[in-house]
Amino acid sequence: MEMAVLDRQRDYTRRTFYLSDYAKEMRLSSIGNVMMQRFHRTIGMIEAFMKKKLPFHAFLRLMMISIRNILCYHGASLYAVFRTIVSGTIRYGDCLVIIDTISRLSYFMSNIGDTAAEFQGHSLYVNNLRAFLEYQPKIADGPLPAPEACADLEFHDVHFRYDGQEKETIRGVNLRIRAGEKIALVGLNGAGKTTLAKLMLRFYDPTDGVITYGGNDVRSYEVEGKNGYRERISVVFQDFKLFAMSVADNILLRERQKGDDTLIAEAMQHSGIAEKVQTLPEKENTLLTREFDENGTVLSGGEGQKIAIARTFAKDAQLVILDEPSSALDPIAEYKMYENMMQVCEGKSVVFISHRLSSATLADTIYFLENGQVIEQGTHQALMAQNGKYAEMFRIQARNYVQEKGEME
């Protein structure tokens, strides 16, 4: 247990030298020298620890071997030989059988001793496994099926604090997403935008306050399954993940069924990935990543994000949540994506989180968050006329866009 911390430190510094995730920083800076120094320092700590503990453990090991080999095996064997040769009370054949049996018993006892010594180490993993198996989910099913039709989603004085944190991430938020309405959540980093999205998805329940969907507390609905609340929602997170599966499977995120080919083709077309997929060896059946196939395709960040966006088009959800869905897209691809999204999501509710305020102009209502609170809300025109923090941020971004355009010209 004492060695575990040092082993983790050693293994971490070692990984930074051979994992591709760290390659760019390693090559472009002197962090490699720092990590190498840390690696040698950790090795030195392990050596010091071993010098301190090793003599005692070596003594215990020597005692175990001495008792097992000298006293048990050799002692019993000499006694059997004495009974055979000196006293003549045991026949030669029986003596050989006894010595062979003692040898086998000594081997088995040695294994039992080593296994018993390993029990304590295994018990640590068993305790973790037991804690995991006995864990009771905090997000529990309710008795009601979620409404199939698009409905209002409302936050009523919602507060939320992550476990272990003293400060609330969300503080007294009130907002209403009407059925079919498009809203934007904007603000600086750490304002609580992504946490609001996670609360909408019931990844967490509010610390205080109520979230309702269709007039009922979301906790009264089934969570997953055909009639589940989450089945009514489609989401794209900024930190999306692609699986070591085909393009089609990554878009559907479920078992492929008859008639899905048209759905997949339309989803790829709307997200802007269709042209790229047509160049792949097996098109939509091409395996992504090289986890299981060295010939698997590795997509760029923008292409992977388009796959993630295609998931929202493939799922017939009534509420679409887009958390920075265009962070890896160029401006033209971003514009086309939002244009297609607004067309396809006609009659559905859409919540999009973006740092690019140019996309917020497409929303029916904009909520500007700061320190977990909604400090401004309204249409783009109303907020610009209000001349508050949203207007200030929008003008700064617009000025940068104008400067970039001038430099390009």
KAGIRA-V799164 format. One record per helix or strand of 3 or more residues. SS is the DSSP state (hx for helix, st for strand). FROM is the first residue (numbers start at 1). LEN is the number of residues. If there is no record, write none. Layout:
BEGIN
ss=SS from=FROM len=LEN
ss=SS from=FROM len=LEN
END
This chain:
BEGIN
ss=hx from=2 len=17
ss=hx from=20 len=9
ss=hx from=31 len=55
ss=hx from=92 len=42
ss=st from=153 len=8
ss=st from=170 len=8
ss=st from=182 len=6
ss=hx from=193 len=8
ss=st from=208 len=6
ss=hx from=218 len=3
ss=hx from=230 len=3
ss=st from=233 len=4
ss=hx from=247 len=6
ss=hx from=260 len=12
ss=hx from=274 len=5
ss=hx from=283 len=3
ss=hx from=301 len=14
ss=st from=319 len=5
ss=hx from=331 len=14
ss=st from=349 len=5
ss=hx from=357 len=4
ss=st from=365 len=6
ss=st from=373 len=6
ss=hx from=380 len=7
ss=hx from=389 len=20
END
